[in-house]
Amino acid sequence: MASVDGAYDCVTKTPMGDQQSVFTVIASGDRFNGTNAGPLGALDVKDGKVDGNRLTWVMEMTMPMPMTLTCEAIVNGDKLTGTIDAGAFGTLTMTGTKRT
């Protein structure tokens, strides 16, 4: 099975427009750590889980306002597609391509 590890160049569709970021995944068994780094800073992955090619995690956003983001993504080859539950802002879509 292909590894989910790597850095992904991502775009998240938000109410404030497309937000670019680099999502880094460092897997260890059925868990993973990493960050999602964008123009507003980097968010650490919390409670990252790996189930095959499916990733689930939480990020604690502080800027522009405090919010808990509940995230899920599927890695298919070098592509990542996922969703970010941003509470009152609804569900945001996230797509990415793994850096080689």
Helices and strands as residue ranges (DSSP letters): E 6-14, E 17-28, E 31-38, E 41-44, E 46-51, E 54-61, E 67-76, E 79-85, G 87-89, E 91-98
